[in-house]
Each structure stands twice: as structure tokens, then as C-alpha cells.
Amino acid sequence: ESFLQRLAKQYMFAHKYLTAASQATDPVERLQHVMVWWVAGMNLMGEQFRKPFNPILGETYQCIYEDGSMGFFEQSSHHPPISCWEVSGQEGAYTYAGWGELTAQFRGNSVKALQTGTQNVYFPDGGHITFTLPTVWVTGMAWGDRVIKYCGEMNFSDASNELSCTLTLNPKDKKGLFFSKHVSTPDFMRGEILKKDGKKQKKVSVCEGSWLSELAFDGKVLWTLAENDGVKAPVPASDPLPSDSQFREDLQFTGQGDLTRGGEWKVLLEEKQRYDVKLRKNAKEAHSLESYQREWQKKGEENVSEDMLGGIKWKDEEALKAQRVIIWNFAKKMGKNLFSGHDLTKIPLPIQLFEPESFLQRLAKQYMFAHKYLTAASQAT
């Protein structure tokens, strides 16, 4: 499977807990449901020990969750690797949208992976909750037991309601004045939902639990691992884009057990991706503002007379001569139609008179110096 397909599975409990969050009228309760949703999905990472295929630049994935909600995923950057997504609940109950850049650090027999980026959950009433992700730590890469852990913390925030919570994994308890130590297992987590009260932060709820067993707020259990049973993984959309993950030949052959052809296609697609990256880079450079400025300067040097006679005199006499012939023939055609009583507005201009660009594109070039002089104007006092 592709990394995009694995991401889709990671969010498979959204329809259950984010729908509940959407229905909550208490901001604290809503934040609790969002936290429960993410913790419930953390367990899925522990069930996937094999590495997914890296997404190809421009690859997409569309899926449908068991309640009919939709997921859309896209690989928007190759270096650095950045994925974007949007999961939309039924009847607009919620929207989870964001992007993530995956970084990994190899440390001998282990690897630590962190996904940075923006995580947003939007609700129809204007509610907006953001959060950050913990670090994934995998040990036993080459020898020993293969164990997946989470470390660090997750920061949840509801800015409009001035609520926040730092959910810490394997927190330390302070002993004495200067020392603290871990007093729990690595899967244990703890956090406090705080509400801004003037210049202070008021504790309104306490969260404790484990991503391997249950999560409780103020002693009330809102999620247990057993609740994950029976929830179905998303299925691929029936009419996806041609760039969808399910059409990748390397994934298809690998899934069929033909590792030889799967490996061959993997190499081929990676080579194609490198070529695509090169094309995008060249196109970006060719259509940069500096490129347009160089092109217009070149045209000016080649075709504009230094003696402008109060205007611009075009020096390409051959082009002017050819254009005048076209205009003269068009004028004769217009004259014949005029005397015949035909509607002149329905006679199209000859295509030879046109530049291969839209009027909107020409307008854009007309304003290409705005960043320089309007910025100076904005700074003027």
C-alpha cells in the first residue's frame, strides 16, 4: 500500500468521534472528543510493521469511509516529502484538513519519525480545533523485538474558546526540588484542559489513559480499545482520478505476490518521478518573474528602436510586412460584407494576428512591476 492509503486508515474513526464532537454544544466536551479520535487511531500504527510505499509526486488517493464520508489525499512535494488531505464528514458535520512533512532520524537499531504540519478540524458552527502530533519511535529495526512507541506530546487548541491541552506521553513526576522521573509505562498519557481566565489558566478537565487500552476525562472513560473492533477500513473510491494510488503498477504486482515485477515497476515509477520533478523545476524557472523580465528586456533590445519619436517604433520589418498583408486582406473582406448587408460583428479576426496568449495573461504582465513600486508606495509615510 502507499503511504497515502495508510494515512486514510489512520483517520478511520473520524466518522464516530468527530461527528460526536460536531454535535457537542459544550466546547470542553468537543475538545475531548477530538482528542479521543486521535488517540483511538494511534493504535493502528502498532498493527502495521511493514513500511508503506513512498507516494509518487502528484499521486492522489480517494476513499470512502463506512458511513459514506469521503477522504482525499495528495502528495504535493517530493523533497521534502509533503502530503495533503481532507476528510469530509456526512452532511458537512466536520472537515479534517491539513498537511504533513515526514522527517525520520535513524539511530542504529531504531528510527524516530515526526510528522510536522498543520492539523485542523473545522465544524459547521465555526468551531476550529488545531493539534500537533507526537513522535513515533520504532526499535528493533535490525535485531531484537520490533516495538513501536510514541513519545513527546500532543498540543490541542481551541483558540476561539481559549481552551488548550498538552497531552504528554510517559510524563515525568517531579521528586524533590531538582529531580523528576518517569513513573509509568511509555504508553501512558496525561494532560489538563486549561481555559484562559484573565492572565491565568484555569484547569477545567483532566485526561489520563493509554493509547493501548483506554482514555478517560475526569475519571469518565470515553474510549476503550475494544471500541475499535468492528470499525471498517475505508475502501477506494469507484471513480478516482487517474493519479490514484490504486492504479500504481508496483502496488498491484506486489499485492499479487509478484515481487519481481513489482520491484521493476517501482524503479520505473521512481525514474519517472525524478523526470517529473525536473520538468516542474524547469517550468517554475521558465515562468518566474525574473524570466519574464529577461524576455521582455530581450524583446525590447531586438525590436524597439532607440529613437522612439515620442513612442515605440517596432523594428521587425518582416513581421510588420506580413501582418499588413493580413490586415489588408481582412479589410477587403470587411468591405465586401459591408456592401452585401452582412453583420460585420460576426466576422472573426484572422488567427495570424494573435499572440499565443490570453488577454488575461497579457494583463498579468502589464502589472509585473507592482511588487517593486507599490511595495515602496505602501512603505511611504
C-alpha positions in Angstrom: 0.0 0.0 0.0 1.0 3.6 -0.5 1.7 6.0 2.4 -1.5 7.9 1.3 -3.6 4.8 1.8 -2.1 4.2 5.2 -2.9 7.8 6.2 -6.5 7.2 5.2 -6.7 4.2 7.6 -5.2 6.3 10.4 -8.3 8.6 10.3 -10.9 5.8 10.0 -12.5 6.6 13.4 -13.3 10.2 12.4 -16.9 9.5 11.5 -17.5 8.2 15.0 -15.7 10.7 17.3 -15.6 13.9 15.1 -19.3 13.5 14.4 -19.9 13.4 18.2 -17.6 16.4 18.6 -19.7 18.3 16.0 -22.9 17.5 17.9 -21.4 18.7 21.3 -22.6 22.1 22.5 -20.0 22.3 25.3 -16.6 23.5 23.9 -14.8 21.3 26.5 -16.7 18.2 25.5 -16.0 18.9 21.9 -12.3 19.2 22.5 -12.4 15.9 24.5 -14.0 14.1 21.5 -11.3 15.4 19.1 -8.6 14.1 21.5 -10.3 10.8 21.8 -10.5 10.5 18.0 -6.8 10.9 17.6 -5.8 8.6 20.4 -8.1 5.9 19.1 -6.2 5.9 15.8 -2.8 5.7 17.4 -3.2 2.0 18.0 -3.4 1.4 14.2 0.2 2.3 13.8 1.2 -0.5 16.1 -0.5 -3.0 13.8 1.5 -2.0 10.7 5.1 -3.1 10.9 5.9 -3.1 7.2 6.9 0.2 5.5 4.4 1.6 3.0 5.5 2.6 -0.5 6.6 6.2 -0.8 4.0 8.3 -2.7 4.8 9.5 -6.1 4.8 13.2 -6.7 1.3 14.2 -7.8 -0.2 10.8 -6.6 -3.7 11.0 -5.2 -5.9 8.7 -3.2 -9.7 9.0 -2.8 -11.6 6.7 -0.4 -15.0 6.3 1.3 -15.4 5.5 5.0 -18.1 3.2 6.2 -20.6 6.0 7.0 -20.1 7.5 3.5 -17.8 10.3 4.4 -15.0 11.0 1.9 -11.3 11.2 2.1 -9.0 13.0 -0.3 -5.2 12.7 -0.2 -2.4 14.0 -2.4 1.4 14.0 -2.5 2.2 17.6 -3.2 6.0 17.6 -2.8 8.8 15.1 -3.3 11.7 16.8 -1.5 10.7 17.4 1.2 8.0 14.8 1.3 4.7 16.6 2.0 1.2 15.1 1.9 -2.1 17.0 2.0 -5.5 15.7 2.9 -9.1 16.5 3.6 -11.7 14.2 5.3 -15.3 15.4 5.0 -18.0 14.1 7.3 -21.5 13.3 6.3 -23.7 16.3 5.6 -20.8 18.6 6.4 -20.6 17.5 10.1 -16.9 18.2 10.2 -13.9 18.7 8.0 -10.4 17.5 8.9 -7.8 19.1 6.7 -4.1 19.6 6.8 -0.7 18.7 5.5 2.3 16.9 6.9 6.0 16.7 6.2 7.6 13.5 7.4 11.1 13.5 8.8 13.0 10.5 10.1 16.1 10.1 12.2 17.9 6.7 12.2 19.7 5.8 15.4 21.4 2.5 15.0 18.8 -0.1 15.6 15.9 2.3 15.8 14.2 5.1 13.9 12.3 8.2 15.1 9.7 9.7 12.8 7.9 13.0 13.2 5.2 14.5 11.0 5.1 18.3 11.2 2.5 20.4 9.6 -1.0 21.9 10.2 -3.8 19.7 11.6 -7.2 21.4 11.5 -10.7 20.2 12.4 -13.5 22.5 11.3 -17.1 22.4 12.4 -20.2 24.0 10.7 -20.8 26.4 13.6 -17.4 28.0 13.1 -15.6 25.9 15.6 -11.9 25.2 14.8 -9.5 22.9 16.7 -5.9 22.5 15.9 -3.3 20.0 17.2 0.2 18.7 16.8 1.4 15.1 16.5 3.8 13.0 18.7 7.0 11.4 17.6 6.8 7.7 16.5 9.8 5.6 17.8 10.4 2.2 16.3 13.1 0.0 17.8 14.4 -3.4 16.7 14.9 -2.4 13.1 17.8 -4.8 12.5 17.7 -7.1 15.6 15.7 -7.8 18.7 12.0 -7.3 19.2 10.3 -4.8 16.9 8.4 -2.3 19.1 6.5 0.8 18.2 6.2 3.6 20.7 5.0 7.2 20.8 7.0 9.8 22.7 6.8 13.6 23.3 3.5 15.4 23.4 0.4 16.5 21.5 -0.9 20.0 21.8 -4.6 20.6 21.2 -6.0 24.1 20.9 -9.4 25.8 20.5 -8.4 29.4 20.2 -11.9 30.8 19.9 -12.9 29.3 23.2 -9.5 29.9 24.8 -9.0 26.2 25.5 -5.8 24.2 25.3 -4.4 20.9 26.4 -0.9 19.4 26.3 -1.2 15.6 26.3 2.1 14.2 27.4 3.2 10.6 26.7 5.1 8.9 29.6 5.1 12.1 31.7 7.6 12.6 34.5 6.6 13.1 38.1 8.8 15.5 40.0 10.6 14.2 43.0 12.2 16.7 45.3 13.3 20.1 44.2 15.5 19.2 41.3 14.8 15.7 40.1 11.9 14.0 38.2 11.5 10.6 36.7 9.1 8.5 34.6 6.7 6.6 36.9 4.5 5.0 34.2 4.8 2.8 31.1 5.6 4.6 27.8 2.1 4.2 26.5 0.6 6.2 29.4 -0.5 9.8 28.7 -1.7 12.6 30.8 -2.9 16.1 30.2 -5.0 19.0 31.5 -7.5 21.0 29.6 -6.9 24.6 30.5 -9.2 27.7 29.9 -7.8 31.1 29.9 -9.1 33.1 32.8 -7.7 36.6 32.6 -3.9 36.3 32.8 -4.2 32.8 34.4 -5.0 29.4 33.1 -7.9 27.6 34.8 -7.9 23.7 34.8 -11.3 22.5 33.6 -10.7 18.8 32.9 -8.0 16.2 33.4 -7.2 13.5 30.9 -5.4 10.2 31.6 -5.1 6.9 29.9 -3.2 4.9 27.4 -3.3 4.5 23.6 -3.2 0.7 24.2 -6.2 0.5 26.5 -8.5 3.4 27.3 -8.8 7.2 27.7 -10.7 8.9 30.5 -11.6 12.5 31.3 -12.2 13.4 35.0 -12.5 9.7 35.7 -15.0 9.0 33.0 -13.9 6.6 30.3 -14.7 8.0 26.8 -12.8 5.4 24.7 -11.6 1.8 25.1 -9.5 -0.2 22.7 -12.4 -2.7 22.4 -14.4 0.0 20.7 -12.0 -0.1 17.7 -13.2 -3.6 16.9 -15.7 -3.8 14.1 -14.9 -0.4 12.5 -14.2 -1.0 8.9 -11.3 0.4 7.0 -12.0 2.9 4.2 -12.5 1.5 0.6 -11.1 3.0 -2.6 -13.4 5.3 -4.5 -15.0 3.8 -7.5 -14.3 6.7 -9.9 -11.0 8.2 -8.7 -8.5 10.4 -10.6 -6.1 8.6 -13.0 -3.3 9.5 -10.5 -4.9 7.4 -7.7 -2.8 5.0 -5.7 -4.8 2.0 -6.7 -3.6 2.4 -10.3 0.1 2.1 -9.4 1.6 -0.9 -11.1 4.2 -1.6 -8.4 1.5 -1.8 -5.7 -0.7 -4.0 -7.9 2.1 -6.6 -8.7 3.4 -6.5 -5.1 -0.1 -7.1 -3.8 -0.4 -10.1 -6.2 2.8 -11.6 -4.8 4.9 -10.8 -7.9 7.8 -9.1 -6.2 10.0 -9.2 -9.2 7.6 -7.2 -11.5 6.6 -5.0 -8.5 10.3 -4.1 -8.0 10.8 -3.3 -11.7 7.7 -1.0 -11.7 8.9 0.6 -8.5 12.2 1.6 -10.2 10.4 2.7 -13.3 8.0 5.0 -11.4 10.8 6.5 -9.3 12.7 7.3 -12.5 9.6 8.9 -14.0 9.1 10.9 -10.8 12.6 12.3 -11.0 12.0 13.3 -14.6 8.7 14.9 -13.5 10.5 16.8 -10.7 13.0 18.1 -13.2 10.2 19.3 -15.6 8.4 21.1 -12.7 11.7 22.8 -11.7 12.4 23.9 -15.2 8.8 25.2 -15.7 9.0 27.1 -12.4 12.2 28.8 -13.5 10.9 29.5 -17.0 7.7 31.2 -15.7 9.3 33.1 -12.9 9.0 36.9 -12.7 12.7 37.2 -13.4 12.3 35.1 -16.6 9.5 37.3 -17.9 11.6 40.4 -17.2 14.6 38.9 -19.1 12.3 38.0 -22.0 10.8 41.5 -22.2 14.2 43.1 -22.0 15.4 40.9 -24.8 12.4 41.8 -27.0 12.9 45.4 -26.3 16.6 45.2 -27.3 15.7 43.3 -30.5 12.6 45.1 -31.8 12.4 48.6 -30.3 14.2 51.5 -31.9 16.3 53.7 -29.6 14.8 56.7 -31.5 11.3 56.3 -30.3 9.9 59.6 -31.8 7.7 60.0 -28.8 6.6 56.4 -28.8 7.8 52.9 -29.5 8.9 52.0 -33.1 8.9 48.3 -33.9 11.9 47.3 -35.9 10.9 43.8 -37.1 10.0 44.9 -40.6 9.4 41.4 -41.9 6.8 40.7 -39.3 5.1 44.1 -39.9 5.0 43.4 -43.6 3.4 40.0 -43.2 0.9 41.5 -40.7 -0.1 44.3 -43.0 -0.9 41.9 -45.8 -3.2 40.0 -43.4 -4.9 43.2 -42.3 -5.3 44.5 -45.9 -7.0 41.2 -47.0 -9.2 41.3 -43.9 -10.2 44.9 -44.7 -11.2 43.9 -48.2 -13.3 41.1 -46.8 -15.0 43.5 -44.4 -15.7 45.9 -47.3 -17.4 43.2 -49.4 -19.6 42.1 -46.4 -20.5 45.7 -45.7 -21.9 46.3 -49.2 -23.6 42.9 -49.1 -25.5 43.9 -45.9 -23.9 41.2 -43.7 -23.4 41.7 -39.9 -19.7 42.7 -39.5 -19.6 41.8 -35.8 -19.8 38.1 -36.7 -16.7 38.1 -38.9 -13.8 36.7 -36.8 -10.3 38.3 -36.9 -7.6 36.2 -38.7 -5.8 33.9 -36.2 -2.5 35.1 -37.6 -3.0 38.4 -35.9 -3.0 36.8 -32.4 -0.2 36.2 -30.0 -0.4 32.7 -28.4 -1.6 34.1 -25.1 -4.9 35.2 -23.5 -5.7 38.9 -22.8 -5.7 37.9 -19.1 -2.1 36.7 -19.4 -1.2 40.0 -21.1 -2.9 41.9 -18.3 -0.9 40.0 -15.7 2.4 41.0 -17.5 1.2 44.6 -17.5 1.3 44.6 -13.7 4.6 42.8 -13.2 6.3 45.8 -11.6 3.7 46.2 -8.8 5.8 44.3 -6.2 8.6 46.9 -6.6 6.8 50.2 -6.8 3.6 49.5 -4.9 5.6 48.0 -2.1 7.6 51.2 -2.0 4.3 53.2 -2.0 3.0 51.1 0.8 6.1 51.9 2.9 5.9 55.6 2.2 4.8 57.8 5.1 
